């Protein structure tokens, strides 16, 4: 099946208007005041968090610059605003990252073999340290991937497979449905192993039976034991030396409070600090106990789920899984206004007690958004095993460029012809191999067509093809062109810091 999203017709492209969303309204009105109060209390947010929020307030605003897109036939054109390329909470930019990463994984990384998703959730006591310390997060991820690799390779050797090659990738998500800080790992692995031939020129896939409930329980117990030893070596157990949470309180006290409040799901600042967010919905007095599903186990706060699989040949399902792994933390449709001081965040899946929405003050929403911003210069997708960038046999497994989703053809004959890719000594072969490894990222227009079935370069007037003709950055030129098109020439007003808001709680306002 084609990897593009199936649509009956291509609707016209409509440039977005972020200044009309509730999220933009809250941040443009209250972020500077929130920042000022933090500085007045002797705390300050890190520069990368402030930079992320302020970049979001410029994202999609044409007054800050745009690209001109024009039809060569009828001269119809529109202004495409620049994006912030944010990594934390911007719905547009994180949505684009989702579509682009999923397309890259399906086209150029994952072979056409069965894939299984493993989800590892960490204990509450460990989430603050993992969210703050990227090295600790990477160490726990390597531990998790090592346990999965050992499980698959042991099962393969028990079946007589002599040189098994396991592989997968992991996306570390930092959020839950209610925007609480919840770092956890979504790992997609081959539901089997590749067996490399003796001459190292070909690889054959062997599917392995999925894990049983008892095996998943044994895996999560093994993860807990290894994580305990890792924390002890790093001095992060309660009886040992201060760990990352203490260092965070010293280095970034404001961010430490945001992290702690976002992990617990309560306010971090103000007179109501420590009070949990109010829940709305059909609350059940006697909530049923949470039942563990198939291939799901829990041990000392570590929760492992491994019941989602995608069969070979289902390319569209494989891309849907990759999009789920790289999904954004927030969408505009989930936010709604409750009153002048509170917004409602609708949950994607109701809680077991019937909660469908949580009520957050403006500061509480900003606290959770700040906690979701990851540290810069850290990879969001990690590859394991044979899919690692420097893996010896990676070229035998990943799809060849030009043949997305299909394994590359390799000859098992060591005495291949000079023009055969299996002969690495021939200069022509090296040139051909470098051309085949050239991977072109999908452009903005291709991503929209692939994800939503919308062609932004199709002229709505004459159905011709449009082109990007210029990028406009100078303020005078931006203003002149926007005036010609009858568009706003000034950026939305960003309210400066002001006095503290009405500190009445939601219970005092409504009851």
C-alpha positions as CSV (number, residue, x, y, z in Angstrom):
1,X,0.0,0.0,0.0
2,X,1.2,3.5,-0.7
3,X,2.6,5.3,2.3
4,X,0.7,8.5,1.6
5,X,-2.4,9.2,3.5
6,X,-5.4,8.1,1.3
7,X,-7.7,11.0,0.3
8,X,-10.4,11.2,-2.3
9,X,-9.5,14.8,-3.4
10,X,-6.8,17.3,-2.7
11,X,-8.2,20.2,-0.7
12,X,-6.7,23.7,-1.2
13,X,-3.9,24.6,1.1
14,X,-4.7,27.2,3.8
15,X,-1.8,28.9,5.6
16,X,-2.1,28.6,9.3
17,X,-2.8,31.5,11.6
18,X,-1.1,30.7,15.0
19,X,-2.0,34.1,16.5
20,X,-5.7,33.0,16.6
21,X,-5.0,30.0,18.8
22,X,-5.5,29.8,22.5
23,X,-2.0,28.5,23.1
24,X,-0.5,31.6,21.4
25,X,-2.9,33.9,23.4
26,X,-1.8,32.4,26.7
27,X,2.0,32.6,26.0
28,X,1.9,36.0,24.4
29,X,-0.1,37.4,27.3
30,X,1.4,35.7,30.3
31,X,4.9,34.4,29.6
32,X,6.8,37.6,30.2
33,X,5.0,38.1,33.5
34,X,5.8,34.5,34.4
35,X,9.4,35.0,33.6
36,X,9.6,38.3,35.5
37,X,8.1,36.8,38.7
38,X,10.6,33.9,38.5
39,X,13.5,36.4,38.2
40,X,12.1,38.5,41.1
41,X,12.0,35.3,43.3
42,X,15.7,34.7,42.6
43,X,15.1,32.0,40.0
44,X,15.6,32.1,36.3
45,X,14.8,29.7,33.4
46,X,17.6,28.5,31.3
47,X,18.3,30.3,28.0
48,X,17.2,27.4,25.8
49,X,13.8,27.3,27.4
50,X,13.2,31.1,27.0
51,X,14.5,30.9,23.5
52,X,12.1,28.1,22.6
53,X,9.1,30.0,23.9
54,X,10.0,33.3,22.3
55,X,10.7,31.5,19.0
56,X,7.2,29.9,19.2
57,X,5.7,33.4,19.4
58,X,7.4,34.3,16.1
59,X,6.5,31.0,14.4
60,X,4.0,31.4,11.5
61,X,3.8,35.2,11.8
62,X,4.3,36.7,8.4
63,X,5.4,40.1,9.8
64,X,8.6,38.4,10.9
65,X,9.4,37.2,7.4
66,X,8.1,34.8,4.8
67,X,8.7,33.0,1.6
68,X,6.9,34.1,-1.6
69,X,5.1,31.3,-3.5
70,X,3.9,32.2,-7.0
71,X,2.1,30.5,-9.9
72,X,4.0,31.0,-13.1
73,X,0.8,30.9,-15.2
74,X,-1.7,33.2,-13.4
75,X,0.7,35.0,-11.1
76,X,-1.3,34.1,-8.1
77,X,0.8,34.0,-5.0
78,X,0.7,33.7,-1.2
79,X,3.2,34.4,1.7
80,X,4.4,31.3,3.6
81,X,5.6,32.3,7.0
82,X,8.8,31.0,8.6
83,X,8.6,28.3,11.3
84,X,10.5,28.2,14.6
85,X,11.6,24.5,14.2
86,X,10.9,24.0,17.9
87,X,11.6,20.7,19.6
88,X,9.4,21.0,22.6
89,X,5.7,21.9,22.2
90,X,5.1,23.9,19.0
91,X,2.2,21.9,17.4
92,X,3.2,22.8,13.9
93,X,6.9,22.2,14.1
94,X,6.7,19.0,16.1
95,X,4.0,17.8,13.8
96,X,6.3,18.4,10.8
97,X,9.1,16.6,12.7
98,X,6.7,13.7,13.2
99,X,5.8,13.4,9.5
100,X,9.4,13.9,8.3
101,X,11.0,11.4,10.7
102,X,8.3,8.8,10.1
103,X,8.8,9.1,6.3
104,X,12.6,8.9,6.7
105,X,12.3,5.8,8.9
106,X,9.9,3.9,6.5
107,X,11.7,4.9,3.3
108,X,15.4,4.6,4.3
109,X,15.8,2.8,7.6
110,X,13.2,0.1,8.3
111,X,13.3,-3.0,6.0
112,X,10.1,-4.7,5.1
113,X,10.0,-7.1,8.1
114,X,7.7,-7.5,11.1
115,X,8.2,-4.8,13.7
116,X,7.3,-4.8,17.4
117,X,6.9,-1.8,19.7
118,X,8.3,-1.9,23.2
119,X,7.3,0.8,25.6
120,X,9.2,1.2,28.9
121,X,7.8,3.6,31.5
122,X,10.0,4.7,34.4
123,X,9.2,5.0,38.1
124,X,8.1,8.4,39.4
125,X,11.2,8.6,41.6
126,X,13.5,8.4,38.5
127,X,11.6,10.7,36.1
128,X,13.0,14.0,37.4
129,X,16.6,12.7,37.3
130,X,16.2,11.2,33.8
131,X,14.5,14.4,32.4
132,X,17.4,16.5,33.7
133,X,20.4,14.4,33.0
134,X,20.7,13.3,29.3
135,X,23.6,11.1,30.1
136,X,21.6,9.1,32.6
137,X,18.7,8.9,30.1
138,X,21.1,7.5,27.5
139,X,22.6,5.0,30.0
140,X,19.1,3.6,30.8
141,X,18.2,3.5,27.2
142,X,21.4,1.5,26.4
143,X,20.5,-0.8,29.2
144,X,17.0,-1.3,27.9
145,X,18.2,-1.9,24.3
146,X,20.8,-4.4,25.5
147,X,18.2,-6.5,27.3
148,X,16.0,-6.6,24.2
149,X,19.0,-7.5,22.0
150,X,20.0,-10.3,24.4
151,X,16.5,-11.7,24.4
152,X,16.2,-11.8,20.5
153,X,19.7,-13.1,19.9
154,X,19.4,-15.8,22.6
155,X,16.1,-17.0,21.0
156,X,17.7,-16.9,17.6
157,X,20.7,-19.0,18.7
158,X,18.4,-21.5,20.3
159,X,16.9,-22.0,16.8
160,X,20.4,-22.6,15.3
161,X,20.9,-19.1,13.8
162,X,24.7,-18.7,14.1
163,X,25.3,-14.9,13.4
164,X,22.1,-13.1,14.4
165,X,21.9,-9.4,13.9
166,X,19.2,-7.5,15.9
167,X,18.2,-3.9,15.3
168,X,15.7,-1.2,16.2
169,X,15.3,2.5,17.1
170,X,14.0,4.4,20.1
171,X,12.2,7.7,20.4
172,X,12.3,9.2,23.9
173,X,9.1,11.0,24.8
174,X,9.0,13.5,27.6
175,X,5.2,13.9,28.0
176,X,2.0,12.3,29.0
177,X,-1.5,13.0,27.8
178,X,-1.9,15.6,30.5
179,X,1.5,17.3,29.7
180,X,3.1,15.9,32.8
181,X,6.8,15.4,32.6
182,X,7.0,11.6,31.9
183,X,10.2,10.6,30.1
184,X,9.7,7.1,28.7
185,X,11.0,5.0,25.8
186,X,9.2,3.9,22.7
187,X,11.4,1.3,20.9
188,X,10.5,-0.3,17.6
189,X,12.6,-3.5,16.9
190,X,12.6,-6.2,14.3
191,X,10.3,-9.0,15.4
192,X,13.2,-11.4,14.7
193,X,16.8,-11.2,13.6
194,X,18.9,-11.1,10.4
195,X,21.4,-13.9,9.7
196,X,24.5,-12.7,7.9
197,X,26.1,-15.1,5.5
198,X,29.6,-16.4,6.0
199,X,31.1,-14.0,3.4
200,X,29.2,-11.0,4.8
201,X,27.5,-10.2,1.5
202,X,23.9,-11.0,2.2
203,X,21.5,-11.1,5.1
204,X,18.4,-13.3,5.6
205,X,15.6,-12.4,8.0
206,X,14.2,-15.0,10.5
207,X,11.1,-14.1,12.4
208,X,11.0,-15.1,16.1
209,X,7.9,-15.8,18.1
210,X,6.7,-12.9,20.2
211,X,7.4,-12.8,23.9
212,X,4.9,-14.4,26.3
213,X,3.5,-12.7,29.4
214,X,5.9,-14.5,31.6
215,X,8.8,-13.6,29.4
216,X,7.8,-9.9,29.4
217,X,7.7,-10.1,33.2
218,X,11.2,-11.6,33.3
219,X,12.5,-8.9,30.9
220,X,11.2,-6.0,33.1
221,X,12.7,-7.7,36.2
222,X,16.0,-7.9,34.4
223,X,15.7,-4.2,33.5
224,X,15.0,-3.3,37.1
225,X,18.0,-5.2,38.4
226,X,20.4,-3.6,35.9
227,X,18.9,-0.2,36.5
228,X,19.4,-0.6,40.2
229,X,23.1,-1.4,39.7
230,X,23.5,1.5,37.3
231,X,22.0,4.0,39.8
232,X,24.2,2.6,42.6
233,X,27.3,3.0,40.4
234,X,26.3,6.6,39.7
235,X,25.6,7.4,43.3
236,X,21.9,8.2,42.7
237,X,20.3,6.0,45.3
238,X,18.6,7.9,48.2
239,X,21.3,6.8,50.8
240,X,24.2,7.9,48.5
241,X,25.5,11.2,47.4
242,X,23.3,13.9,45.9
243,X,22.1,13.2,42.4
244,X,20.9,15.1,39.3
245,X,17.8,16.4,41.1
246,X,20.0,18.1,43.7
247,X,22.3,19.5,41.0
248,X,19.3,20.8,39.1
249,X,18.0,22.7,42.1
250,X,21.4,24.4,42.4
251,X,22.1,25.1,38.7
252,X,18.5,25.9,37.4
253,X,16.2,26.4,40.4
254,X,13.3,27.6,38.3
255,X,13.5,24.7,35.9
256,X,13.9,22.3,38.9
257,X,10.5,23.5,40.2
258,X,8.9,23.3,36.8
259,X,10.2,19.7,36.5
260,X,9.1,18.7,39.9
261,X,5.6,20.2,39.5
262,X,5.2,18.7,36.0
263,X,6.2,15.2,37.3
264,X,3.7,15.3,40.1
265,X,1.0,17.1,38.1
266,X,0.7,20.1,40.4
267,X,1.4,23.8,40.5
268,X,5.1,24.7,40.9
269,X,4.9,28.4,41.8
270,X,2.6,30.7,43.6
271,X,0.5,30.4,46.7
272,X,-1.0,27.1,45.4
273,X,2.3,25.4,44.7
274,X,1.9,21.7,45.3
275,X,-1.8,21.6,44.7
276,X,-2.8,19.1,42.0
277,X,-4.7,20.2,38.9
278,X,-8.4,20.1,39.1
279,X,-10.1,17.2,37.2
280,X,-13.2,17.5,35.1
281,X,-15.4,14.8,33.7
282,X,-17.6,11.9,34.8
283,X,-15.7,11.0,37.9
284,X,-16.3,7.5,39.2
285,X,-16.3,7.1,43.0
286,X,-15.2,3.5,42.8
287,X,-12.7,3.4,40.0
288,X,-11.9,-0.1,38.8
289,X,-8.3,-1.3,39.4
290,X,-6.0,-0.9,36.5
291,X,-5.5,-4.3,34.8
292,X,-2.4,-5.2,33.0
293,X,-3.0,-6.3,29.4
294,X,-1.3,-9.0,27.4
295,X,2.4,-8.8,27.1
296,X,2.5,-6.1,29.8
297,X,4.3,-6.3,33.1
298,X,5.3,-4.1,36.0
299,X,8.2,-4.3,38.4
300,X,9.2,-1.7,41.1
301,X,7.7,1.1,39.0
302,X,9.1,0.0,35.7
303,X,6.3,-0.8,33.3
304,X,6.9,-2.7,30.0
305,X,4.4,-3.1,27.2
306,X,5.2,-5.2,24.1
307,X,1.8,-6.2,22.5
308,X,1.8,-3.9,19.4
309,X,3.2,-5.4,16.2
310,X,3.1,-4.5,12.5
311,X,3.4,-7.3,10.0
312,X,5.7,-7.4,7.0
313,X,4.2,-5.9,3.8
314,X,2.0,-3.3,5.5
315,X,3.9,-0.2,4.7
316,X,1.1,2.2,5.7
317,X,0.8,0.6,9.2
318,X,4.5,0.8,9.6
319,X,4.4,4.6,8.9
320,X,1.5,5.0,11.3
321,X,3.5,3.4,14.0
322,X,6.5,5.6,13.4
323,X,4.2,8.7,13.5
324,X,2.8,7.5,16.8
325,X,6.3,7.2,18.2
326,X,7.3,10.7,17.1
327,X,3.9,12.4,17.8
328,X,3.7,16.0,19.2
329,X,3.1,16.6,22.8
330,X,0.1,19.0,22.2
331,X,-2.4,20.0,19.6
332,X,-4.5,23.1,19.5
333,X,-7.8,21.2,19.5
334,X,-7.1,19.8,23.0
335,X,-7.1,23.3,24.6
336,X,-10.2,25.3,25.4
337,X,-11.0,28.3,27.5
338,X,-12.7,27.7,30.8
339,X,-12.7,31.3,32.3
340,X,-10.4,34.3,32.4
341,X,-7.7,32.6,34.4
342,X,-8.0,28.9,33.5
343,X,-7.8,26.7,30.4
344,X,-8.9,23.2,30.0
345,X,-6.6,20.4,28.6
346,X,-8.7,17.6,27.2
347,X,-7.1,14.1,27.6
348,X,-6.6,11.9,24.6
349,X,-7.7,8.9,26.7
350,X,-9.8,9.4,29.9
351,X,-8.4,8.3,33.2
352,X,-9.6,5.2,34.8
353,X,-11.6,7.3,37.3
354,X,-13.5,9.0,34.5
355,X,-11.4,12.2,34.2
356,X,-11.7,13.7,30.7
357,X,-10.1,17.1,31.2
358,X,-7.9,18.9,33.6
359,X,-8.1,22.6,34.5
360,X,-4.9,24.6,34.5
361,X,-4.2,28.2,35.3
362,X,-2.1,30.1,32.8
363,X,1.0,29.8,34.9
364,X,0.5,26.0,35.4
365,X,0.2,25.5,31.6
366,X,3.4,27.5,31.1
367,X,5.2,25.5,33.7
368,X,4.4,22.3,32.0
369,X,5.3,23.6,28.6
370,X,8.7,24.8,29.9
371,X,9.4,21.3,31.4
372,X,8.8,19.7,28.0
373,X,11.5,21.6,26.2
374,X,14.5,19.1,25.7
375,X,18.1,20.2,26.1
376,X,19.7,21.3,22.8
377,X,22.1,19.2,20.8
378,X,20.6,15.9,21.8
379,X,19.4,13.3,19.4
380,X,15.6,12.6,19.5
381,X,15.9,9.3,17.7
382,X,18.5,6.6,18.7
383,X,19.4,3.6,16.6
384,X,20.4,0.2,18.0
385,X,22.1,-2.9,16.7
386,X,22.4,-3.4,13.0
387,X,20.6,-0.1,12.4
388,X,23.2,1.9,14.2
389,X,25.0,4.4,11.9
390,X,28.4,2.7,12.2
391,X,27.0,-0.9,12.2
392,X,29.1,-3.2,10.0
393,X,26.2,-4.9,8.2
394,X,23.7,-1.9,8.1
395,X,23.9,-1.7,4.3
396,X,22.7,-5.2,4.0
397,X,19.5,-4.5,6.0
398,X,18.3,-0.9,5.3
399,X,16.4,-0.1,2.0
400,X,18.6,1.1,-0.8
401,X,17.9,4.8,-1.9
402,X,15.5,4.7,-4.8
403,X,13.8,1.6,-3.5
404,X,12.0,2.8,-0.4
405,X,10.8,0.1,1.9
406,X,12.6,-2.7,0.0
407,X,15.8,-4.4,1.1
408,X,18.8,-3.7,-1.1
409,X,19.9,-6.4,-3.5
410,X,23.3,-7.8,-2.6
411,X,25.3,-10.5,-4.4
412,X,26.7,-13.4,-2.3
413,X,29.3,-14.1,-4.9
414,X,32.7,-12.6,-3.8
415,X,34.1,-12.7,-7.3
416,X,31.5,-10.3,-8.6
417,X,31.8,-8.2,-11.8
418,X,33.4,-4.7,-11.5
419,X,30.0,-3.0,-11.8
420,X,28.5,-5.2,-9.1
421,X,28.0,-3.4,-5.7
422,X,29.5,-6.5,-4.0
423,X,32.9,-5.6,-5.3
424,X,34.2,-2.9,-3.0
425,X,37.6,-2.4,-4.7
426,X,36.4,-1.1,-8.0
427,X,36.3,2.8,-8.2
428,X,33.1,2.7,-10.3
429,X,31.5,0.5,-7.6
430,X,32.5,3.0,-4.8
431,X,31.0,5.9,-6.8
432,X,27.8,3.9,-7.4
433,X,27.6,2.9,-3.7
434,X,28.0,6.6,-2.6
435,X,25.2,7.6,-5.0
436,X,22.9,4.9,-3.7
437,X,23.6,6.0,-0.1
438,X,22.6,9.6,-0.9
439,X,19.3,10.2,0.9
440,X,17.2,13.3,0.2
441,X,14.9,14.5,2.9
442,X,11.3,15.2,1.9
443,X,10.5,18.8,1.2
444,X,7.8,20.8,3.0
445,X,5.3,20.3,0.1
446,X,6.0,16.6,-0.2
447,X,5.4,16.2,3.5
448,X,2.0,17.9,3.3
449,X,1.0,15.7,0.3
450,X,2.1,12.6,2.1
451,X,0.6,13.3,5.5
452,X,-2.6,15.2,4.7
453,X,-3.2,14.8,1.0
454,X,-2.8,18.6,0.5
455,X,-0.8,20.0,-2.3
456,X,0.4,23.4,-1.3
457,X,2.1,24.1,-4.7
458,X,-1.1,23.5,-6.7
459,X,-2.5,26.9,-7.7
460,X,-6.1,27.3,-6.4
461,X,-6.9,29.6,-9.4
462,X,-5.7,27.8,-12.4
463,X,-4.5,24.4,-11.0
464,X,-1.0,25.1,-12.2
465,X,2.2,24.5,-10.4
466,X,3.5,27.2,-8.0
467,X,7.1,27.8,-7.1
468,X,9.0,29.4,-4.2
469,X,10.6,32.5,-5.7
470,X,12.1,34.4,-2.8
471,X,12.7,34.5,1.0
472,X,11.9,37.9,2.5
473,X,13.6,39.0,5.7
474,X,14.0,42.8,5.5
475,X,11.3,44.5,7.6
476,X,10.6,47.3,5.0
477,X,10.2,44.8,2.2
478,X,8.1,42.5,4.4
479,X,5.8,45.4,5.3
480,X,5.4,46.6,1.7
481,X,4.5,43.2,0.3
482,X,2.0,42.4,3.0
483,X,0.3,45.8,2.4
484,X,0.0,44.9,-1.3
485,X,-1.8,41.6,-0.3
486,X,-3.9,43.2,2.4
487,X,-2.3,41.2,5.2
488,X,-1.4,42.4,8.7
489,X,1.9,44.2,8.6
490,X,2.5,44.2,12.4
491,X,3.3,41.2,14.6
492,X,0.7,40.4,17.4
493,X,1.2,42.3,20.6
494,X,3.3,40.5,23.2
495,X,2.2,41.8,26.6
496,X,5.0,42.9,28.9
497,X,5.3,41.7,32.4
498,X,2.5,42.8,34.7
499,X,1.2,42.3,38.3
500,X,0.3,38.9,39.6
501,X,-3.0,37.5,38.3
502,X,-6.0,36.7,40.4
503,X,-4.7,34.0,42.7
504,X,-8.1,32.5,43.5
505,X,-8.2,28.8,42.9
506,X,-10.6,27.2,40.5
507,X,-12.6,25.9,43.5
508,X,-13.0,29.4,44.8
509,X,-14.1,30.7,41.4
510,X,-16.6,28.1,40.5
511,X,-17.9,27.0,43.9
